[in-house]
Amino acid sequence: MAKPKKRPRRSWLDQLGGEAQNVDDRPRDRMHLRPVYVAFVALIVFTVTVTILWGDPTNPRGMNIAVVKFIDRFGPNLASESIGILLTLVFVRRFLEQAERSRRLRASVGALRKARRALQDLVDTWSTTVKGCMQQRERGQLMRVQDILSPDSSELLLWCDPSARRPGGESERWVAWAGKHVRAAQNSLDQIVGTYGGTLDPEYVEALDTLIADPFLKGFADLTTDERIEAPRWRVALNTVRALRMAHFERLLNTVKLHNQLAAETATVRGRVAAPRTSMLGVELAPDHDLKVDTALDEGWWRSSPIVGSLRMEQVPSGGRERERG
């Protein structure tokens, strides 16, 4: 049996300025019971109104006495039965949904743990790169990933020196390191969705799928493989896809937020065996400690390599050449 072909990932290097498909605009097939609720409520209101107005045999209001007796006999019963069916439908459906939700959350613990590693790697890669491209940073500011990875902060990538290398002898370039980690995170998320997609929340799967098929990530990873790329071409390539670049950073933050919400919800239903253990020092770990993406940036992280400005390339006032700041 032939295996289904994987959907090819579009790259903005192949077609600069191409528009990425908005997954949120795709039609969703969901079963809604709102028409059923509306029908029952309308039936209850109708039967109660008819019973009050024409259901009194002593005051038939000009109607046939047989019709009045029929309404008096069946009107209240129909209204009460409709109310009972409506309440049963609402509460039973809610109970079944909660039970199914708990079952899916317990089954998704392993998938969330693996997705956490991939998302954490992607967040750390972008945070590290953007930090090195910053011009300056005041002490005590930008202490969360949400602050340093805002869509506007993605503009700092244009000032990254594509020839800057990591500390060490013949180490690889920073942008090549970033591209390698970006591609690895995409592949990990793709495997997670393919393996655990049936047990994960549909909205979460949709969010991961947008990162897997993100054209900016694919194009960025391809751009970093060019060993001879120069700063002008680097800036032109990233500036041309400004909309895709900003959309990716916004999409990444929304996915991390959704992941942490699911991690907190999953922690309430996971078993004691699978829960994170208490540390040796007696400090109680949070139930979602091993599931949530860490978004805190402490001062130690800011002092680690690369330091602020070490990857930044700026124009010299006299013009002509560029120099590295750091």
Backbone bond lengths (Angstrom), bond angles and torsions (degrees), N, CA, C in turn:
res aa  C-N    CA-C-N  psi(-1)  N-CA   C-N-CA  omega(-1)  CA-C   N-CA-C  phi
1 M - - - 1.466 - - 1.525 109.30 -
2 A 1.313 115.87 126.96 1.463 119.92 -176.98 1.514 111.09 -71.66
3 K 1.328 116.46 138.76 1.456 121.22 179.03 1.525 110.07 -77.38
4 P 1.323 117.05 142.85 1.470 118.71 178.82 1.515 110.72 -65.72
5 K 1.301 115.71 141.58 1.453 120.73 -179.21 1.516 110.58 -74.43
6 K 1.333 115.28 140.59 1.453 120.16 177.63 1.517 110.29 -75.54
7 R 1.315 114.77 146.68 1.449 119.56 179.27 1.522 109.66 -69.20
8 P 1.320 119.21 126.37 1.468 120.93 -179.52 1.520 110.68 -67.59
9 R 1.323 115.48 142.50 1.461 120.73 179.04 1.526 109.18 -89.86
10 R 1.301 115.42 127.08 1.451 120.11 179.88 1.526 110.06 -76.30
11 S 1.293 115.81 145.20 1.457 121.90 179.27 1.509 109.21 -122.88
12 W 1.341 116.48 136.13 1.460 119.22 178.55 1.519 111.62 -77.85
13 L 1.341 116.37 -5.40 1.457 117.91 171.50 1.528 110.39 -74.27
14 D 1.342 116.31 -30.70 1.459 120.16 177.26 1.523 111.67 -76.75
15 Q 1.323 116.25 -34.27 1.460 120.10 -179.18 1.521 107.93 -145.04
16 L 1.332 117.02 87.66 1.455 121.41 -176.98 1.514 109.63 -64.73
17 G 1.321 114.17 139.23 1.448 119.56 178.08 1.505 114.21 83.03
18 G 1.360 119.09 1.40 1.454 120.16 179.63 1.510 110.73 -67.93
19 E 1.295 117.05 148.31 1.454 122.30 -177.38 1.515 108.75 -88.42
20 A 1.321 115.30 132.80 1.457 120.25 176.88 1.514 109.68 -82.86
21 Q 1.319 115.36 146.35 1.457 118.87 179.47 1.514 109.80 -70.43
22 N 1.288 115.67 132.54 1.448 121.50 178.53 1.520 108.78 -85.60
23 V 1.332 115.51 110.88 1.458 119.41 -176.70 1.510 111.13 -65.11
24 D 1.346 117.16 -28.08 1.452 119.69 -178.81 1.527 112.23 -66.84
25 D 1.342 117.53 -17.59 1.454 120.85 -179.73 1.518 112.64 -88.62
26 R 1.332 117.22 -2.70 1.451 118.66 -179.40 1.531 109.76 -72.81
27 P 1.327 118.30 144.90 1.468 120.00 177.51 1.514 110.55 -67.27
28 R 1.289 117.10 140.74 1.444 123.11 -179.21 1.522 109.20 -114.65
29 D 1.316 115.38 131.98 1.453 121.16 178.56 1.519 108.32 -94.98
30 R 1.302 116.49 102.21 1.457 122.32 179.33 1.517 109.39 -129.74
31 M 1.310 114.48 143.27 1.444 119.91 179.47 1.522 108.48 -89.69
32 H 1.313 116.16 121.90 1.453 121.54 179.65 1.523 109.19 -112.15
33 L 1.309 116.57 134.35 1.461 122.27 176.97 1.519 111.87 -101.72
34 R 1.305 117.80 10.85 1.453 119.98 -179.57 1.527 112.13 -59.85
35 P 1.359 120.48 -42.72 1.478 118.42 177.07 1.532 113.11 -59.80
36 V 1.336 116.77 -35.01 1.466 119.80 178.47 1.524 110.10 -66.46
37 Y 1.337 117.12 -43.55 1.457 120.47 178.27 1.524 111.14 -62.34
38 V 1.308 115.97 -43.35 1.464 120.06 179.84 1.518 110.93 -63.01
39 A 1.330 117.10 -40.58 1.460 120.86 179.89 1.527 111.10 -63.85
40 F 1.342 117.01 -42.46 1.464 120.00 179.62 1.529 111.19 -67.19
41 V 1.324 116.59 -41.67 1.472 119.24 178.85 1.523 110.25 -63.76
42 A 1.329 117.74 -42.32 1.465 120.80 178.43 1.522 110.70 -63.07
43 L 1.338 116.64 -40.31 1.459 120.14 178.25 1.520 111.72 -64.16
44 I 1.329 116.81 -40.86 1.464 120.42 179.25 1.527 110.41 -64.64
45 V 1.316 116.46 -46.39 1.472 119.52 179.60 1.522 110.75 -62.21
46 F 1.321 116.95 -40.93 1.472 120.72 -178.64 1.523 110.92 -65.07
47 T 1.337 117.19 -48.33 1.462 120.02 -177.35 1.524 111.78 -66.26
48 V 1.322 117.10 -38.77 1.468 119.64 178.53 1.524 110.66 -66.21
49 T 1.322 117.07 -41.61 1.468 120.48 179.61 1.521 111.37 -64.91
50 V 1.331 116.25 -45.62 1.468 119.78 179.73 1.519 111.02 -64.21
51 T 1.331 117.08 -39.38 1.467 120.23 -179.61 1.525 111.14 -65.30
52 I 1.324 117.45 -40.89 1.458 120.83 -179.21 1.524 111.00 -68.31
53 L 1.311 117.74 -40.48 1.462 120.91 -174.44 1.529 113.13 -82.00
54 W 1.341 116.90 -39.99 1.464 118.77 -172.74 1.527 113.69 -126.55
55 G 1.312 118.45 14.41 1.457 119.51 -176.72 1.510 115.15 -99.11
56 D 1.313 118.72 7.72 1.469 121.80 -179.25 1.525 109.36 -97.53
57 P 1.346 119.04 110.56 1.479 120.37 -178.01 1.525 112.72 -62.82
58 T 1.338 117.31 -26.32 1.475 119.45 -179.09 1.518 112.22 -77.07
59 N 1.324 117.35 -13.14 1.469 120.83 -179.71 1.530 108.51 -140.01
60 P 1.325 116.30 75.25 1.471 119.71 -173.24 1.510 114.47 -70.03
61 R 1.321 120.25 -8.16 1.458 123.41 177.44 1.535 112.26 55.09
62 G 1.294 116.57 39.69 1.462 121.26 175.77 1.505 114.44 81.24
63 M 1.350 119.67 1.98 1.455 121.58 -179.18 1.516 110.75 -90.19
64 N 1.318 115.42 163.82 1.459 121.06 176.96 1.521 109.06 -61.45
65 I 1.321 116.84 135.77 1.460 121.11 -175.97 1.525 111.51 -64.21
66 A 1.335 117.38 -31.39 1.472 120.00 178.65 1.526 111.18 -67.19
67 V 1.347 115.43 -39.94 1.465 119.34 177.90 1.517 110.55 -65.31
68 V 1.349 115.86 -40.22 1.459 119.95 -179.32 1.525 110.61 -64.02
69 K 1.348 117.04 -41.56 1.466 119.93 178.36 1.532 111.00 -66.66
70 F 1.334 116.54 -36.26 1.465 119.76 178.26 1.532 110.88 -63.38
71 I 1.332 115.58 -44.25 1.460 119.78 178.63 1.517 110.55 -65.34
72 D 1.321 117.22 -40.68 1.469 120.71 -179.08 1.523 111.21 -64.84
73 R 1.346 117.60 -30.77 1.456 120.60 -177.79 1.525 112.55 -83.47
74 F 1.334 116.61 -44.71 1.458 119.86 -172.48 1.535 114.26 -100.11
75 G 1.322 117.80 -21.00 1.461 119.86 -178.26 1.521 113.78 -60.45
76 P 1.346 118.81 -55.32 1.478 119.94 179.69 1.531 112.21 -62.41
77 N 1.365 116.32 -38.20 1.468 118.71 179.98 1.528 111.52 -64.27
78 L 1.333 115.69 -43.13 1.456 119.31 179.67 1.527 111.22 -64.41
79 A 1.328 116.82 -39.35 1.468 120.12 179.03 1.524 111.24 -65.58
80 S 1.340 116.88 -45.15 1.467 120.20 -179.36 1.521 111.67 -66.37
81 E 1.341 116.71 -40.17 1.461 119.78 178.30 1.528 110.86 -64.97
82 S 1.325 116.88 -38.91 1.465 120.25 178.87 1.516 111.10 -64.88
83 I 1.328 116.40 -40.56 1.462 119.69 177.55 1.523 110.63 -62.77
84 G 1.344 116.93 -43.12 1.461 120.30 179.01 1.516 112.58 -63.01
85 I 1.341 116.29 -43.28 1.465 119.77 179.05 1.526 110.40 -64.47
86 L 1.325 116.92 -41.34 1.462 120.35 -179.14 1.521 111.31 -63.76
87 L 1.340 117.16 -45.76 1.463 119.93 179.40 1.529 111.23 -64.50
88 T 1.323 116.32 -40.86 1.463 119.77 178.68 1.517 111.05 -63.35
89 L 1.317 115.81 -43.18 1.462 120.11 -179.78 1.522 111.10 -62.50
90 V 1.334 117.02 -42.89 1.463 120.73 -177.88 1.525 111.11 -66.76
91 F 1.341 117.11 -51.17 1.455 120.15 -173.19 1.527 112.15 -75.39
92 V 1.329 117.27 -39.09 1.463 118.75 178.81 1.520 110.47 -66.26
93 R 1.336 116.16 -43.18 1.462 118.85 178.36 1.525 110.66 -62.29
94 R 1.330 116.89 -40.36 1.453 120.15 178.07 1.524 111.50 -63.72
95 F 1.331 116.98 -41.89 1.461 121.02 179.59 1.525 110.68 -64.40
96 L 1.337 117.16 -43.52 1.454 120.27 179.86 1.527 111.31 -65.88
97 E 1.329 116.48 -37.71 1.453 119.68 177.80 1.515 111.40 -65.02
98 Q 1.327 117.38 -41.00 1.458 120.39 178.50 1.523 111.41 -65.66
99 A 1.338 116.85 -40.13 1.461 119.85 178.76 1.524 110.74 -65.48
100 E 1.331 116.87 -42.98 1.460 120.14 178.18 1.519 110.86 -66.02
101 R 1.331 116.31 -38.05 1.459 120.60 178.52 1.530 111.03 -62.85
102 S 1.324 117.64 -44.04 1.462 121.27 179.01 1.520 111.24 -63.93
103 R 1.331 116.69 -39.43 1.456 119.77 179.25 1.525 111.18 -64.63
104 R 1.324 116.98 -42.87 1.460 120.60 -179.84 1.524 111.30 -67.79
105 L 1.334 116.45 -36.46 1.460 118.98 179.46 1.526 111.11 -67.06
106 R 1.332 116.74 -42.23 1.471 119.05 178.22 1.523 111.39 -63.64
107 A 1.330 116.21 -34.93 1.463 120.11 179.69 1.526 112.53 -75.68
108 S 1.328 117.38 -15.38 1.463 120.47 -175.59 1.523 113.33 -100.08
109 V 1.329 118.31 8.20 1.463 120.51 -178.34 1.528 110.80 -60.17
110 G 1.326 116.62 -48.11 1.464 119.86 -179.70 1.514 112.59 -63.25
111 A 1.340 116.24 -39.47 1.464 119.60 179.72 1.523 111.00 -66.80
112 L 1.329 117.14 -40.73 1.463 119.97 178.85 1.531 110.96 -65.46
113 R 1.318 116.67 -35.99 1.463 119.29 178.87 1.531 110.98 -65.75
114 K 1.321 116.61 -41.17 1.469 120.10 178.45 1.529 110.90 -71.13
115 A 1.326 116.67 -40.30 1.467 119.56 178.48 1.520 110.68 -65.98
116 R 1.305 116.28 -32.10 1.475 119.91 177.91 1.521 110.64 -62.07
117 R 1.333 117.54 -40.28 1.465 120.11 179.50 1.521 110.47 -64.59
118 A 1.329 117.18 -43.70 1.462 120.40 -178.85 1.527 111.23 -66.53
119 L 1.333 117.11 -45.11 1.462 119.96 179.75 1.523 111.42 -66.97
120 Q 1.343 116.89 -37.75 1.459 120.15 178.53 1.522 110.44 -64.85
121 D 1.321 116.77 -39.08 1.459 120.19 178.10 1.526 110.93 -65.59
122 L 1.329 116.73 -40.36 1.461 120.46 178.96 1.526 110.99 -66.84
123 V 1.323 117.21 -41.93 1.464 121.46 178.66 1.527 110.54 -65.62
124 D 1.336 117.25 -43.66 1.467 120.34 179.79 1.528 111.38 -64.94
125 T 1.318 116.71 -37.42 1.471 120.07 179.87 1.515 110.94 -63.30
126 W 1.336 116.76 -48.76 1.465 119.51 -179.91 1.523 111.77 -68.12
127 S 1.333 117.19 -40.50 1.464 119.96 -179.64 1.519 111.08 -62.21
128 T 1.332 116.96 -43.11 1.457 121.16 179.76 1.520 111.32 -64.70
129 T 1.317 116.59 -43.29 1.460 120.19 -178.92 1.521 111.55 -66.96
130 V 1.326 116.77 -45.43 1.470 120.42 179.99 1.525 110.46 -64.62
131 K 1.330 117.55 -36.95 1.469 120.39 178.46 1.524 110.48 -60.36
132 G 1.316 117.52 -44.46 1.453 119.76 -179.92 1.513 113.61 -68.57
133 C 1.342 117.20 -20.05 1.462 120.84 -179.14 1.517 112.81 -93.41
134 M 1.340 117.77 -4.64 1.462 120.50 -179.83 1.521 110.37 -72.59
135 Q 1.312 115.38 153.23 1.460 119.98 178.72 1.519 111.38 -82.92
136 Q 1.323 116.63 -42.96 1.455 121.38 177.17 1.515 109.08 -160.50
137 R 1.322 114.68 167.83 1.458 120.06 179.75 1.520 109.13 -152.82
138 E 1.313 116.19 127.50 1.465 121.37 178.18 1.521 109.95 -78.14
139 R 1.315 116.03 142.39 1.457 121.53 -179.05 1.532 110.01 -62.92
140 G 1.336 115.64 135.01 1.461 121.04 179.84 1.516 113.85 89.64
141 Q 1.319 118.18 -3.42 1.458 121.14 179.00 1.524 110.63 -104.13
142 L 1.332 114.62 161.76 1.468 121.60 177.77 1.524 110.92 54.45
143 M 1.317 116.19 64.01 1.453 121.52 -177.61 1.524 112.87 -102.39
144 R 1.333 117.09 8.36 1.454 120.96 177.50 1.525 110.21 -133.73
145 V 1.310 115.38 152.92 1.464 120.12 177.58 1.523 110.41 -61.14
146 Q 1.343 117.03 -34.97 1.463 120.50 -179.62 1.520 112.44 -61.13
147 D 1.332 117.49 -25.05 1.463 121.20 -179.73 1.523 111.90 -81.39
148 I 1.322 116.51 -40.16 1.459 119.54 -174.75 1.523 111.93 -86.65
149 L 1.338 118.00 -18.93 1.465 121.07 -178.58 1.527 112.06 -111.19
150 S 1.304 117.20 32.77 1.458 119.70 174.99 1.526 109.41 -70.37
151 P 1.335 117.99 157.35 1.478 119.36 179.13 1.528 113.30 -55.11
152 D 1.330 117.13 -35.94 1.466 119.34 179.17 1.527 111.66 -68.55
153 S 1.326 116.77 -31.47 1.468 119.94 -179.65 1.526 112.14 -68.94
154 S 1.316 117.79 -18.43 1.466 120.07 179.20 1.521 111.56 -64.06
155 E 1.344 116.91 -16.61 1.467 120.84 178.05 1.528 111.36 -64.21
156 L 1.342 116.54 -23.16 1.464 120.11 -178.98 1.525 112.32 -66.80
157 L 1.328 117.62 -22.23 1.459 119.87 179.81 1.521 111.63 -63.10
158 L 1.325 117.59 -24.85 1.459 120.29 179.34 1.520 111.76 -64.50
159 W 1.345 117.47 -26.76 1.459 122.14 -176.92 1.521 112.18 -93.96
160 C 1.338 116.84 8.85 1.459 119.65 178.53 1.524 110.17 -75.11
161 D 1.322 116.07 136.22 1.459 121.59 177.60 1.532 108.30 -82.34
162 P 1.337 119.14 109.93 1.465 120.04 -176.76 1.522 113.95 -67.63
163 S 1.332 117.65 -11.95 1.465 120.09 179.78 1.528 112.72 -98.06
164 A 1.328 118.21 -4.59 1.466 120.86 -179.78 1.524 110.15 -65.67
165 R 1.329 115.69 138.35 1.456 120.67 -177.01 1.521 111.13 -113.80
166 R 1.294 114.70 156.38 1.461 121.18 179.57 1.524 109.36 -72.16
167 P 1.339 117.57 158.80 1.473 120.14 -178.63 1.533 111.25 -59.73
168 G 1.310 115.84 142.18 1.456 120.93 -179.44 1.510 111.00 130.71
169 G 1.316 116.01 -176.25 1.450 121.13 -178.16 1.519 112.02 -70.31
170 E 1.302 116.87 -92.84 1.463 121.03 179.62 1.529 109.52 -101.55
171 S 1.302 115.66 57.65 1.462 120.49 -178.26 1.514 110.77 -78.44
172 E 1.324 116.17 164.92 1.455 121.25 -177.93 1.521 110.89 -76.74
173 R 1.323 115.66 163.91 1.455 120.98 177.88 1.534 109.93 -69.72
174 W 1.332 115.34 150.98 1.462 119.90 -179.45 1.524 111.48 -62.27
175 V 1.329 116.28 -42.94 1.464 118.56 -177.99 1.528 110.79 -67.65
176 A 1.340 117.73 -33.58 1.463 119.88 176.59 1.525 110.55 -66.88
177 W 1.332 115.88 -38.99 1.472 120.45 175.77 1.519 110.51 -62.25
178 A 1.328 117.20 -43.77 1.465 121.30 179.64 1.527 110.82 -64.27
179 G 1.336 117.25 -44.26 1.461 120.21 179.49 1.515 112.28 -62.77
180 K 1.328 116.99 -37.75 1.464 120.56 179.20 1.521 110.98 -65.31
181 H 1.324 117.46 -40.93 1.456 120.70 179.74 1.527 111.39 -71.82
182 V 1.315 117.34 -35.21 1.461 120.68 177.46 1.527 109.96 -63.24
183 R 1.328 116.63 -45.81 1.459 120.24 179.90 1.529 110.70 -65.27
184 A 1.320 118.12 -39.47 1.467 121.34 179.38 1.525 110.66 -64.58
185 A 1.334 117.43 -39.89 1.466 120.55 178.87 1.520 110.85 -65.15
186 Q 1.325 117.21 -41.68 1.460 120.09 177.34 1.525 111.36 -61.85
187 N 1.317 117.78 -44.19 1.460 120.68 179.54 1.523 111.55 -64.34
188 S 1.324 117.30 -38.79 1.468 120.43 178.56 1.522 111.19 -64.61
189 L 1.334 116.88 -44.09 1.457 120.25 178.56 1.522 111.09 -64.32
190 D 1.324 116.37 -36.91 1.467 120.02 178.59 1.520 110.49 -63.29
191 Q 1.322 118.03 -42.66 1.456 121.26 178.17 1.516 111.79 -66.40
192 I 1.326 117.04 -37.47 1.463 120.57 179.83 1.522 111.04 -65.11
193 V 1.330 116.73 -45.34 1.464 120.21 179.51 1.528 110.28 -64.57
194 G 1.319 117.11 -41.03 1.456 120.00 179.84 1.517 113.20 -67.03
195 T 1.338 117.65 -30.72 1.463 121.32 -176.76 1.525 112.61 -91.60
196 Y 1.329 116.93 -42.91 1.461 121.04 -173.13 1.528 113.48 -112.99
197 G 1.329 117.80 10.82 1.461 119.52 -176.14 1.509 114.12 -57.12
198 G 1.344 117.53 -31.32 1.458 120.22 -179.16 1.507 114.42 -72.29
199 T 1.336 118.45 -19.12 1.468 121.02 -178.43 1.525 112.73 -103.15
200 L 1.317 117.67 -9.45 1.458 120.50 -176.88 1.522 111.39 -90.90
201 D 1.317 114.91 160.66 1.453 121.23 177.32 1.533 109.38 -62.40
202 P 1.348 118.34 133.13 1.477 119.79 -177.55 1.525 113.39 -57.17
203 E 1.324 117.36 -39.21 1.463 119.65 179.37 1.526 111.13 -65.49
204 Y 1.325 116.35 -35.91 1.456 120.87 178.76 1.526 110.94 -69.69
205 V 1.330 116.93 -40.71 1.462 120.66 176.69 1.522 110.41 -61.93
206 E 1.322 116.07 -40.02 1.463 120.26 178.47 1.524 111.15 -64.00
207 A 1.344 116.55 -39.51 1.462 120.06 178.80 1.526 111.21 -66.70
208 L 1.335 117.07 -41.73 1.461 119.62 177.54 1.524 111.40 -65.41
209 D 1.322 116.21 -36.77 1.455 119.80 -179.33 1.525 111.83 -64.33
210 T 1.334 116.77 -33.09 1.462 119.09 177.52 1.521 111.30 -66.35
211 L 1.336 117.67 -33.15 1.465 120.49 176.27 1.525 111.26 -74.32
212 I 1.321 116.30 -36.34 1.464 119.55 179.78 1.525 110.82 -64.71
213 A 1.338 115.86 -40.71 1.464 120.49 -177.66 1.521 112.30 -96.97
214 D 1.321 117.96 14.11 1.459 120.84 -177.09 1.530 110.31 -65.95
215 P 1.326 118.19 118.86 1.472 119.46 -178.48 1.522 113.10 -67.96
216 F 1.346 117.68 -27.24 1.460 118.82 179.64 1.527 111.17 -67.40
217 L 1.333 117.26 -42.12 1.462 119.72 179.24 1.524 111.19 -62.35
218 K 1.324 116.48 -43.53 1.461 119.97 179.72 1.524 110.49 -63.55
219 G 1.331 117.22 -45.17 1.457 120.01 -179.55 1.514 112.61 -67.23
220 F 1.345 117.70 -37.58 1.463 120.77 178.90 1.526 110.50 -64.70
221 A 1.328 116.31 -44.39 1.465 119.35 179.89 1.527 110.72 -62.62
222 D 1.321 117.82 -39.58 1.464 120.30 178.05 1.532 111.53 -68.03
223 L 1.323 116.45 -35.96 1.460 120.31 -179.13 1.524 111.46 -65.81
224 T 1.318 117.59 -34.75 1.469 120.95 -176.45 1.522 112.91 -76.11
225 T 1.327 117.99 -10.28 1.472 119.34 179.87 1.521 112.88 -80.17
226 D 1.321 117.46 -11.14 1.465 121.38 -179.57 1.528 109.22 -80.51
227 E 1.330 116.74 109.59 1.462 121.33 -177.75 1.531 112.40 -69.10
228 R 1.321 117.73 -25.28 1.467 121.06 -175.25 1.521 113.42 -103.65
229 I 1.308 117.39 15.25 1.454 119.33 -178.73 1.520 110.24 -67.97
230 E 1.317 116.35 140.22 1.463 121.89 -179.38 1.528 110.05 -107.71
231 A 1.346 114.25 163.06 1.461 120.21 -175.40 1.528 113.14 -58.27
232 P 1.354 120.35 -43.82 1.474 118.88 179.82 1.523 113.47 -59.07
233 R 1.336 116.53 -45.04 1.469 118.93 179.02 1.516 111.40 -67.06
234 W 1.323 117.43 -35.87 1.459 122.40 177.17 1.526 110.27 -59.60
235 R 1.323 116.98 -46.64 1.459 120.88 -178.45 1.514 111.81 -67.51
236 V 1.323 116.08 -41.12 1.467 119.28 -179.97 1.527 110.31 -62.53
237 A 1.329 116.85 -43.39 1.460 120.58 -177.95 1.527 111.55 -63.57
238 L 1.337 117.33 -44.19 1.462 120.49 -179.04 1.524 112.15 -74.58
239 N 1.313 117.09 -32.52 1.463 120.19 179.72 1.524 111.42 -72.81
240 T 1.326 117.40 -29.82 1.464 120.59 -179.67 1.522 111.72 -65.98
241 V 1.323 116.70 -31.54 1.474 120.79 -177.63 1.529 109.96 -107.66
242 R 1.308 116.19 42.91 1.461 120.80 -177.26 1.529 111.87 -57.68
243 A 1.337 116.77 -43.10 1.469 120.04 -178.76 1.524 111.43 -64.13
244 L 1.338 117.18 -43.25 1.461 120.11 178.51 1.518 111.44 -65.60
245 R 1.334 116.37 -37.87 1.465 120.68 -179.65 1.521 111.29 -64.60
246 M 1.327 117.41 -47.18 1.460 120.58 -179.56 1.524 111.05 -68.56
247 A 1.332 116.81 -36.92 1.469 120.06 178.99 1.526 111.06 -64.71
248 H 1.338 116.79 -35.90 1.465 119.25 179.12 1.527 111.43 -65.21
249 F 1.320 117.44 -44.89 1.466 119.50 -179.03 1.528 110.69 -63.72
250 E 1.318 117.06 -40.11 1.468 120.02 177.31 1.526 110.69 -65.75
251 R 1.324 116.38 -40.75 1.463 120.87 179.83 1.529 110.62 -65.75
252 L 1.321 116.86 -38.90 1.461 120.41 179.83 1.521 111.43 -64.02
253 L 1.334 117.35 -44.75 1.461 120.60 179.34 1.525 111.22 -64.10
254 N 1.317 117.97 -39.29 1.462 120.78 178.09 1.522 111.12 -65.94
255 T 1.326 117.31 -37.45 1.458 120.82 178.72 1.524 110.77 -67.79
256 V 1.328 117.53 -41.01 1.465 120.90 177.39 1.531 110.74 -63.60
257 K 1.317 116.80 -41.03 1.465 120.82 177.83 1.522 110.94 -61.98
258 L 1.335 117.06 -46.01 1.461 120.83 178.44 1.522 111.05 -64.32
259 H 1.324 117.51 -39.57 1.469 120.90 178.96 1.525 110.81 -61.79
260 N 1.316 117.82 -45.57 1.465 120.46 -179.46 1.523 111.73 -66.64
261 Q 1.329 117.55 -33.19 1.463 119.90 175.80 1.525 110.55 -65.50
262 L 1.326 117.01 -43.77 1.466 120.32 177.22 1.524 111.50 -65.85
263 A 1.333 116.68 -36.54 1.464 120.02 178.40 1.521 111.10 -63.22
264 A 1.339 116.50 -42.81 1.465 119.99 178.64 1.528 111.09 -65.69
265 E 1.336 116.90 -37.98 1.465 120.22 178.98 1.521 111.08 -70.56
266 T 1.322 116.79 -39.07 1.461 120.76 179.58 1.523 110.98 -66.65
267 A 1.314 117.16 -34.03 1.467 120.77 -178.83 1.521 111.93 -63.04
268 T 1.323 117.75 -23.73 1.468 120.61 -179.01 1.521 112.73 -79.95
269 V 1.333 118.28 -14.86 1.464 120.16 -176.81 1.527 112.24 -118.81
270 R 1.332 118.31 -5.80 1.462 120.03 -178.02 1.524 110.23 -72.22
271 G 1.314 116.28 153.83 1.455 120.78 -179.50 1.518 112.58 -74.88
272 R 1.312 116.18 164.38 1.464 120.49 -178.32 1.517 112.17 -67.10
273 V 1.323 117.16 -31.67 1.462 119.90 -178.82 1.523 110.80 -66.00
274 A 1.340 116.15 -37.56 1.460 120.15 -177.15 1.522 113.20 -85.89
275 A 1.331 117.64 -8.48 1.466 120.42 -178.46 1.517 110.57 -71.88
276 P 1.336 118.23 150.86 1.473 120.51 177.92 1.515 110.91 -63.95
277 R 1.331 116.47 140.15 1.459 121.08 -177.07 1.521 111.71 -80.30
278 T 1.312 114.17 157.15 1.456 120.46 176.23 1.524 109.33 -71.01
279 S 1.327 116.51 140.07 1.461 120.16 -178.68 1.522 111.00 -68.82
280 M 1.320 115.65 166.69 1.467 121.27 -177.67 1.515 111.91 -66.79
281 L 1.325 117.64 -24.40 1.457 120.59 -177.99 1.519 112.24 -84.68
282 G 1.326 117.52 1.90 1.448 120.32 178.80 1.511 114.47 85.58
283 V 1.329 117.92 11.71 1.461 121.15 178.03 1.520 108.37 -86.82
284 E 1.308 116.86 121.98 1.455 121.53 -177.60 1.524 109.99 -74.68
285 L 1.320 116.28 126.40 1.456 121.42 178.42 1.523 110.21 -83.24
286 A 1.312 116.16 148.27 1.453 120.58 177.14 1.524 109.57 -66.72
287 P 1.330 118.05 146.53 1.480 119.46 -178.88 1.523 113.34 -58.81
288 D 1.336 117.58 -27.83 1.464 120.33 179.63 1.515 112.07 -103.27
289 H 1.334 116.81 24.13 1.464 120.94 -175.48 1.527 112.09 -59.46
290 D 1.320 117.32 -40.12 1.460 121.07 -177.33 1.520 113.16 -93.52
291 L 1.341 117.15 7.72 1.457 120.54 -177.43 1.529 113.33 -116.27
292 K 1.309 117.52 -28.39 1.458 119.89 -173.72 1.526 111.12 -88.23
293 V 1.324 115.43 153.61 1.463 122.57 175.79 1.521 108.19 -84.49
294 D 1.329 116.00 126.77 1.459 120.96 -178.87 1.530 109.25 -76.81
295 T 1.322 116.61 123.85 1.467 121.17 -178.01 1.528 112.50 -114.59
296 A 1.331 117.80 11.83 1.465 120.92 -179.76 1.529 110.14 -89.77
297 L 1.331 115.89 141.47 1.466 122.62 177.59 1.530 107.80 -122.86
298 D 1.329 117.24 106.70 1.457 120.29 -178.34 1.529 109.96 -90.80
299 E 1.318 115.15 175.68 1.468 120.50 -177.93 1.526 111.65 -66.70
300 G 1.331 117.23 -30.71 1.456 119.45 177.04 1.522 111.91 -63.25
301 W 1.333 116.19 -38.24 1.460 119.33 178.00 1.528 110.80 -66.05
302 W 1.311 117.47 -37.63 1.467 120.77 179.97 1.522 111.57 -67.92
303 R 1.344 117.45 -27.33 1.472 119.81 179.84 1.522 112.65 -85.92
304 S 1.330 117.70 -11.08 1.459 120.55 -178.98 1.527 110.38 -79.11
305 S 1.319 115.25 166.92 1.466 121.49 -178.91 1.526 110.13 -77.66
306 P 1.340 117.26 139.59 1.466 128.35 0.17 1.523 110.54 -83.63
307 I 1.314 116.92 141.44 1.449 120.33 178.67 1.528 109.53 -74.48
308 V 1.316 115.03 165.73 1.462 120.39 -177.63 1.527 110.06 -59.27
309 G 1.317 116.83 127.19 1.450 122.36 177.10 1.514 115.59 87.83
310 S 1.335 118.27 -5.46 1.467 119.66 -176.35 1.522 112.83 -73.02
311 L 1.305 118.32 -19.16 1.467 120.96 178.45 1.517 112.18 -105.84
312 R 1.313 116.27 3.91 1.467 119.89 -173.46 1.521 111.23 -87.17
313 M 1.322 115.80 138.31 1.444 122.77 175.81 1.517 108.23 -117.59
314 E 1.325 116.44 122.28 1.453 121.03 -177.17 1.511 110.77 -122.29
315 Q 1.320 115.29 157.81 1.456 121.19 177.81 1.526 110.47 -76.40
316 V 1.325 116.75 136.11 1.466 121.34 173.30 1.526 108.32 -75.94
317 P 1.352 120.09 135.68 1.456 120.76 -177.11 1.520 114.14 -51.10
318 S 1.342 118.70 -34.92 1.455 120.37 -178.92 1.520 112.74 -72.47
319 G 1.323 117.66 -14.78 1.463 121.99 177.41 1.512 111.22 85.57
320 G 1.311 115.10 173.72 1.464 120.93 174.43 1.495 113.18 94.47
321 R 1.343 119.19 -60.37 1.451 121.34 -176.66 1.500 109.51 -116.06
322 E 1.325 113.94 170.18 1.463 121.78 175.93 1.506 108.08 -121.11
323 R 1.308 114.44 152.96 1.449 118.84 178.79 1.528 108.91 -132.14
324 E 1.313 113.36 158.71 1.461 119.06 179.85 1.516 109.47 -92.77
325 R 1.334 115.09 134.94 1.462 120.59 178.81 1.516 108.24 -101.68
326 G 1.321 117.44 131.92 1.449 118.12 177.04 1.494 112.61 159.52
